[in-house]
Amino acid sequence: MTDKLEIRQYVVGMVGTNCYIAVNRQTKEALVIDPGAQGAALADTMKQDGLKPVAVLLTHGHFDHAGGVAEFVKKFPVPVYVHEKEKDTMEDPAINLSGSMGGCAQKYHGDVFVKDEQELDLAGFHIRVLFTPGHTAGGCCYYIPMEDVVFSGDALFCGSIGRTDFPGGSMSVLVRAVKDKLMTLPDRTEVLPGHDARTTIEQERMYNPYL
């Protein structure tokens, strides 16, 4: 990771979801990855700190990751990026779990629907989209090669992988996606997951029992 990138991490919501703000120290532009349940609070914090949000990046559409999007974009009307195969998850409360686990059935919106291996230039960072289905049908990760970091959502965790017993889940699909898309990244790549502790590709390659 270079001096250009500052990563701020917040644990939000009822299931302890990791929300990340990726800040360009040089410009104060920022990306919000999975605002979780605290969209309004995150917006207020960013405003107080003089940060300039450029986009929201969603790794997937479950309520604990996407639930704060509407509140956030009310305060900062930036585009919301999500994988093109995650539309059904976003729009169906039975799939995004907002009704069964989040307490209130909701539909979530996306503005930019990205594709596998699509390259994005946002907030001064060059980002590659990695399609990692299996936790949900359209889950993806956001890899910033020059900074040696990947935001892995609920695809890859420290010593584990995401649950696959929700609608659209598949253990075989997720394991294959993680092996093909994430385990091919450089060993030094820092993995910033949707829950629990950070890790590295090298550590997961050596010790993750699912891989």
For each residue, the residues with C-beta under 8 A, 3 or more apart:
1: 5 7 147 148 149 190
2: 5 146 147
3: 25
4: 24 25 26 124 147
5: 1 2 22 23 24 25 125 144 147 149
6: 22 23 25
7: 1 20 21 22 23 149 192
8: 20 21 23
9: 18 19 20 192
10: 18 19 20 21 36 38 42
11: 16 17 18 19
12: 16 17 19 35 36 37 38 41 42 68
13: 16 17 36 37 38 64 67
14: 37 64 102
15: 64 101 195
16: 11 12 13 195 196
17: 11 12 13 34 36 37 64 65 194 195
18: 9 10 11 34 192 193 194 195 196
19: 9 10 11 12 32 33 34 35 36 38 42 68
20: 7 8 9 10 32 33 34 151 192
21: 7 8 10 30 31 32 33 42 46 51
22: 5 6 7 30 31 33 123 125 144 151
23: 5 6 7 8 28 29 30 51
24: 4 5 27 28 29 30 123 124 125
25: 3 4 5 6 28
26: 4 124
27: 24 52 123 124
28: 23 24 25 50 51 52
29: 23 24 51 52 53 54 123 124
30: 21 22 23 24 46 51 52 53 54 123
31: 21 22 53 54 55 56 57 122 123 125
32: 19 20 21 35 42 46 53 55 56 57 72
33: 19 20 21 22 56 57 58 59 142 151 192
34: 17 18 19 20 57 58 59 65 66 151 153 194
35: 12 19 32 38 39 42 56 65 66 67 68 69 72
36: 10 12 13 17 19 39 64 65 67 68
37: 12 13 14 17 63 64 67 68
38: 10 12 13 19 35 41 42 68
39: 35 36 42 43 67 68 69 70 71 72 73
40: 43 44 68 71 72 74 75
41: 12 38 44 45
42: 10 12 19 21 32 35 38 39 45 46 68 72
43: 39 40 46 47 53 71 72 74 75 76
44: 40 41 47 48 75
45: 41 42 48 49
46: 21 30 32 42 43 49 51 53 76
47: 43 44 50 51 75
48: 44 45
49: 45 46
50: 28 47
51: 21 23 28 29 30 46 47
52: 27 28 29 30
53: 29 30 31 32 43 46 56 72 76 78
54: 29 30 31 78 122 123
55: 31 32 78 79 80 81 112 122 123
56: 31 32 33 35 53 69 72 73 78 79 80 81
57: 31 32 33 34 81 82 127 142 151
58: 33 34 61 65 66 69 80 81 82 86 110
59: 33 34 65 139 140 141 142 151 152 153 154 155 194
60: 65 66 82 83 86 89 135 136 138 139 140 153 154
61: 58 65 66 82 86 89 90 95 96 108 136 138
62: 65 66 89 96 97 136 154 166
63: 37 66 67 96 97 98 101 102 106
64: 13 14 15 17 36 37 67 97 101 102
65: 17 34 35 36 58 59 60 61 62 153 154 194
66: 34 35 58 60 61 62 63 69 82 90 96 108
67: 13 35 36 37 39 63 64 98 102 106 108
68: 12 19 35 36 37 38 39 40 42 71 72
69: 35 39 56 58 66 72 73 80 108 109
70: 39 73 74 108 109
71: 39 40 43 68 74 75
72: 32 35 39 40 42 43 53 56 68 69 75 76
73: 39 56 69 70 76 77 78 80
74: 40 43 70 71 77
75: 40 43 44 47 71 72
76: 43 46 53 72 73
77: 73 74
78: 53 54 55 56 73
79: 55 56 111 112
80: 55 56 58 69 73 109 110 111 112
81: 55 56 57 58 110 111 112 113 114 120
82: 57 58 60 61 66 86 87 90 110 112 113 114 138 140
83: 60 86 113 114 115 116 129 131 138 139 140
84: 87 113 114 115 138
85: 131 133 137 138
86: 58 60 61 82 83 89 90 110 113 136 137 138 139 140
87: 82 84 90 91 110 113 138
88: 91 92 95 137 138 168
89: 60 61 62 86 92 95 96 136 137 138 167 168
90: 61 66 82 86 87 96 107 108 109 110
91: 87 88 107 108
92: 88 89 95 96 107
93: 96 97 98 99 105 106 107
94: 97 99 100 167
95: 61 88 89 92 136 166 167 168
96: 61 62 63 66 89 90 92 93 106 107 108
97: 62 63 64 93 94 100 101 102 166
98: 63 67 93 101 102 103 104 105 106
99: 93 94 102 104 105 106
100: 94 97
101: 15 63 64 97 98
102: 14 63 64 67 97 98 99 105 106
103: 98
104: 98 99
105: 93 98 99 102
106: 63 67 93 96 98 99 102
107: 90 91 92 93 96
108: 61 66 67 69 70 90 91 96
109: 69 70 80 90
110: 58 80 81 82 86 87 90 113
111: 79 80 81
112: 55 79 80 81 82
113: 81 82 83 84 86 87 110
114: 81 82 83 84 118 120 129 140
115: 83 84 118 129 131
116: 83 129 130 131 140
117: 128 129 130 131
118: 114 115 128 129
119: 126 127 128 129
120: 81 114 126 127 128 129
121: 124 125 126 127
122: 31 54 55 125 127
123: 22 24 27 29 30 31 54 55
124: 4 24 26 27 29 121
125: 5 22 24 31 121 122 144 146 147
126: 119 120 121 144 145 146
127: 57 119 120 121 122 142 143 144
128: 117 118 119 120 142 143 144 145
129: 83 114 115 116 117 118 119 120 140 141 142 143
130: 116 117 140 141 142 143 150 181 182
131: 83 85 115 116 117 138 139 140 177 181
132: 135 139 140 141 152 153 155 156 174 177 178 181 182
133: 85 136 137 138 139 168 170 173 174 177
134: 139 155 161 162 164 169 170 171 172 173 174 175 176 177 178
135: 60 132 139 153 154 155 161 162 163 164 166 169 174
136: 60 61 62 86 89 95 133 139 154 166 167 168 169
137: 85 86 88 89 133 168
138: 60 61 82 83 84 85 86 87 88 89 131 133
139: 59 60 83 86 131 132 133 134 135 136 153 154 155 162
140: 59 60 82 83 86 114 116 129 130 131 132 153
141: 59 129 130 132 150 151 152 153 155 156 181 182
142: 33 57 59 127 128 129 130 150 151
143: 127 128 129 130 149 150 151 185 189
144: 5 22 125 126 127 128 147 148 149 150
145: 126 128 148
146: 2 125 126
147: 1 2 4 5 125 144
148: 1 144 145 186 188 189 190
149: 1 5 7 143 144 189 190 191 192
150: 130 141 142 143 144 182 185 189 190 191 192 201
151: 20 22 33 34 57 59 141 142 143 192
152: 59 132 141 155 156 157 182 191 192 193 194
153: 34 59 60 65 132 135 139 140 141 162 193 194
154: 59 60 62 65 135 136 139 157 162 163 193 194 195
155: 59 132 134 135 139 141 152 161 162 174 177 178 182
156: 132 141 152 161 162 178 182 191 193 204 208
157: 152 154 160 161 162 193 194 195 196 199
158: 191 193 196 197 198 199 203 204
159: 199 204 207 208 209
160: 157 208 209 210
161: 134 135 155 156 157 164 174 175 178 208 210 211
162: 134 135 139 153 154 155 156 157 169 174 194
163: 135 154 166 169
164: 134 135 161 169 170 171 173 174
165: 169
166: 62 95 97 135 136 163 169
167: 89 94 95 136
168: 88 89 95 133 136 137
169: 134 135 136 162 163 164 165 166 174
170: 133 134 164 173 174
171: 134 164 174 175
172: 134 175 176
173: 133 134 164 170 176 177
174: 132 133 134 135 155 161 162 164 169 170 171 177 178
175: 134 161 171 172 178 179 210 211
176: 134 172 173 179 180
177: 131 132 133 134 155 173 174 180 181 182
178: 132 134 155 156 161 174 175 181 182 183 210 211
179: 175 176 182 183 184 211
180: 176 177 183 184
181: 130 131 132 141 177 178 184
182: 130 132 141 150 152 155 156 177 178 179 185 191 201 204
183: 178 179 180 201 204 205 211
184: 179 180 181
185: 143 150 182 189 201
186: 148 189 201
187: 200 201 202 205
188: 148 200 201 202
189: 143 148 149 150 185 186 200 201
190: 1 148 149 150 198 199 200
191: 149 150 152 156 158 182 198 199 200 201 204
192: 7 9 18 20 33 149 150 151 152 198
193: 18 152 153 154 156 157 158 196 197 198 199
194: 17 18 34 59 65 152 153 154 157 162
195: 15 16 17 18 154 157
196: 16 18 157 158 193
197: 158 193
198: 158 190 191 192 193
199: 157 158 159 190 191 193 203 204
200: 187 188 189 190 191 203 204
201: 150 182 183 185 186 187 188 189 191 204 205
202: 187 188 205 206
203: 158 199 200 206 207 208
204: 156 158 159 182 183 191 199 200 201 207 208 211
205: 183 187 201 202 208 211
206: 202 203
207: 159 203 204
208: 156 159 160 161 203 204 205 211
209: 159 160
210: 160 161 175 178
211: 161 175 178 179 183 204 205 208
